[in-house]
């Protein structure tokens, strides 16, 4: 029996290796070592490994728990980033600022979808709206931006088209005056994704809002089937889902992710350089296309609050399904804000993403 226990403990230690390496994900750039970032994408499910062994050894040999507790402790922030329970909220103020961020997926090229999303946003009545993959024209229906502003009764906007005359890009709507606005350029600028900002004037302060959409993954139909439910009419040519247990298919998926992350690094470098020149309070929101256990998220969040961690409830996942669902849409705010509340909205019937919304307040309004 002691020999069996020793063999099991060695096996226990071997299974902890990927969990420990994943803990390095937020601190190691893929340029230095790609494996921690890839393994970090398996969080929080990888934490089931040390949890299983803790329960197992609790009934036989307590001292063998120590290694598992250490690895679990090294990944403690994963629990905080994955699940939140907020039981109390500050009383609202009429000077609070409500921000909504939503990847609308181009309204799926349907005007009816635009109307449904427009109605949903109006019901939430946000002060600042950041939309990714906004489409200004669907077929013969033109000027969707003007229609949206009129319907929401919002006068100020900045629309960044990814390509000239494309009618597609990033949109920021604001009930507050816009003093300055523009794109955040980055090297390469591949694909349909972009970053932009506006400087808003409110309550005697200047607030900078970034609307970002980090590079999307050029997954094949079979790879994308891992994350998405097929919507609309059923097709006899349904893409076959790849198997992560197939080494060749798994490696192809990994190389696609790593190539996209390299573009993320260029976008992140430009974003951080741009915001380092900002002396005002700021908000960064949008579709980051990365979970909160990665280097990109940690660097983008530097010196900022994650509204979900401060006032979120539940798992807060915004994209994907089942075991392949992730929190990739964020509202990050300066430390001189007080986060009043945060919500992940039930909008998966309107897009492949969930919208996120947060109510914030300058600290001098406490």
N, C-alpha and C positions, 0 to 999 in steps of 0.2 A: 504493500500500500504506500509506504513512503516513497518508493521509486516512481510509482504512478503519479504521485503528487508532484514530484520534482519534474517529471516529464511535462505534466500539465502546466506547471509554473513557467517552464522554458517556453512552451507554446504560448502561454499568456503574454510573456515579454515580447515575443515575436509579433503577436497581433497588435501590440501597442506602438510598434515602430511607425506605421502610417499615421496614427493619431498624433503622435509627437511631432512628426514632420509637418503635419497639417497646421499645428500650432504656430509654425514659423511663417505661414502664408502671408499674414499682414505685414511682416517685417522684412521679407526678402523679395526683391524685384525679380521678375522672370529673367531679366538680363543676367542676374547672378546665378539663379538656380530656379528652374521652372517647376520642379516637382512639388514644393510646398504649396504653391498657388493652386495647382490642379487638385491636389488632395484636399485642400481647404474647401473646394466646391462640394465635397462630400459631407460637409457639416450641415446640420448638427447630428446627422445620422451616425457618423463615425463615433460619436460619444457613447453610443450604445455598447461599444466594445468594452471600455473600462467599466461601465455600469454593470454589464453582465458579469464580469469577473469579480467585481466587488460583492455582488450578491452571492456568487458561487463560493468565494473563499470565506464569506461570513459564516458559513455553516461547517467549515472544515479547518481552515488555517488563517487566522486573522492577520498574522504578520505579512501574508502575501498580498494583502489589500494595499499596502503602502505604495507600491509602484503604480498601481492603478489610480490611487487618489492623487498622486503627484501629476500624472498625465492629465487627469480630469481637471485638476487645479490650473494646469498650464493653459487649458482651453476654457477657463471660466468665462472669459469675455464672450465666447460663442453663445453661451446660454443667455446672457444679457442682450446680445444682438439679435437673437432669434425669437425670444418670447418676453413679453412684458405684461405686467398687471398694474394698472393705475387705479387706485381706489378713491382718490380725492382730487379735485380740480379747483384752482383759484376761481373766485367769482369773476364773471365776464365784465368787461368795461366797454363803453362805447368808443373808446380809442384803441381797442384791439385791432389787429390786422389779421385777416383770414386769407391764407394762401392755398390755392389748389393747383396740383400738378397732375397731368394726365397725358399719357401716350394714346392718342385717339386712332392710331393705325390708319390714317388717311380716310377715316369714316368708312373704310372698306369699299370705297368707290360707290357708296349708296347715299343718296340724298336723305332717305328716310332715317339712316343712321346718324347723319348730321343733325337732323331735327331731334332725334331721341337724346343725343348727347347734349345738344343745346338746352333742352328742357331740363335735363338732369343737373347741369351746371347752374342754371338759374335757381333751381330749388335749393341749392347749397349756398347761394348768394355770397361768393367769395369777393374779396377786394382786389386780389391779384391772382391772375390765372396764367399758368405756364402750360402750353400745349406743345407736345412733340408730335411730329408727323401730321401737322395740320395741312389740309388741302383746301385751297381757296376756290377750286372749281371742280364740279363733278358733272361730267357730261355737259348738258346745256345749262346747268345751274351754275351761274357765275357769281362772283362777288360774295362768297360765303362769309368772308371777314366782315364786310359791311353789315350783312344780315345778322351776324352773331353780335356785333357791337350794339346794334339797334335793339335787338331782343333783350340783351342783358343790361341795357342802358349804361354802357361803359364808353367813355369818349376817347381814352388814350390807349394806344397800342404801338407795338413794334413787331413787324413781321420780317423775318430773315428767310428769304428764299435760298434754298441750297444751290439751285441753278437759276440763271436768269430766265424769266418767263415760265418757270416750272410750276408756279402756283402751289409749291410744296415746300414745307420747311418748319421753322420754329416760330411760335407766336407767344407774345406776352401781352396780356390785357391788364389795364390798371385803372382803378378809380382815382388814383393820385396822379398829379402832373408828372410827365416825363421830362427831365432836364437834359438827359443825354442817353444815347443808345448806340449799339453797334454790334458787330460780330467779334468773336474771339478767334483769330486765325490760328491755324496750327500747320505744321509741316505735313505735306502730302495731301490732306483734305480729301481722302478717298471716300467713296460711298455717298449715301444720302444723309449722313449725320453732320451735326454742326453744334456750335456753342455760341450763345449771344448774351447780352446784358442790357439792363436799363438802370439809370439812376433816377430814383423817385424822390419827390419832395413831400414830406408829410410831418406834421406836428413839429415844425421847426428843425427837422432832421433830414439828412439825405440817406436814403436806403438804396443800396445796390442789390439788384436781383439778377442772378444768373439762371438762364434756362439752358440746360445742357442735355444733349443726347449723344452719349458716347457711342462709338462705332458699333453697329449691329454685327451679328455673326452671320457669315454667308453659308449657313447650313444648307445641306441638300434637303429635299423633301423627306427622305427617310430619317435623316438626323433630326429634323425639326419635329417629326412625329413623336420623338421622345418627350417633348415639352408641351406640345399643343394638341388640343382636341380639334378634330376637323369640324369646321362650322359650315352651315348651309346645307345644300343638297348632298346626299350620300352619293359617292361615285364608286363604280365597279373597279376603278383604277386607284384604289386607296394605297398610298405609299406604305411600303413595308418598313416597319420600325427596325432600326439596327439593334444589335445586341452588344451591350457593354462587356459581355464575357467573351466576345470574339476579339482577339488581340489586334487583328488588322483593322477592324471597324473602329475599335476603341482608340487606336493610335491615330487614325485619320480624323476622328472627332477632336482629339487632343491637339493635333497640329493646327486644326482650324481655329480652336480657341486661342492657342498661343499666338498665331498670326494676328488675330484680332486684338489681343492684349498689347501687342507691340504698337498698334495704332492708338490704343487707349493711353499708353505712356506718353506719346507725342501730344495727345490732347490734354492730358493731365498736366504736363510740363507747361503748356501754353496757358492753361487755366490758372495754375498757381502763380505763374509769373504775372499774369494780368491782375489777379486779385491782390497780389502783394503790393501793388501800387495804389490800392484803394484804402483810404484812411477812415472810411465810413463803415457803419454797420452793414452787414451783407447777408444775403440768403442765396444758397445754391440749391436748386431743385431740378428734378428731371429724371430721365431714364439713364441710369449709369451703366446698365448692361453688365453688372457684376454684383455678386452677393457681398455682404458686409464682412466677410472673412478674408478679404484679399488686400493686397498692397495698394491697389487703386483706391479702394474705399478709404483705407486708413489715411492715405496722403491727401485725398480730397476733403476728408473730414477734419484735417488738422486745425486746431484752435476753433472748432465749431461744435455746436450741439447737434446730435441727431434727434429730431423731434420724436421719432418713434421710441427711442430709448428713454427719453425724458417723460413722455406722456402717452405712450402707446398701450394697446391692449391686444393680447393674443399673439399669434405668430407673425402677423403683418406681411405675409407673402403676397407679392404683387404680380408674379408671372409664373407660368408653368403649371404642372399638375402633379399630384401625388408626390412620389419621392423626388421628382425632378421639378419641384416648385421652389422659387427663390424670392427673396426680398431684394429687388433691384431698382426700385423707384424710391427716391428720397426727398426729404425737405431738411436741409442742414441750415442752421441759423447761428449768427454770432453769439458770443457769450454774454453780450450786453442786452440780450432778449430774454424774456421769461416765456417759456412755452406753456400755454394755457391748456391746450388739448391737442390731440392728434388722432386721426382716423384713417384706416384703410377702407376705401369705399367699395361697395359691391357693384362693380361696373364690368365684370367679366362678360356680361351679355352684350356689352356695347363695344368692347375692344378685347385684345388679347392681354391687356394690362389692367390692373386695378388702379384707380385714381387714388391719390393721397391728399389729405387736407390737414392743415394745422392752423391753429389760432395762436398768435404770438403777441407779445407786448414789450415795448421798451421798458427797461428796468425803472426808469424814473416815473413810470405810471403805476408802480407797485402800490 
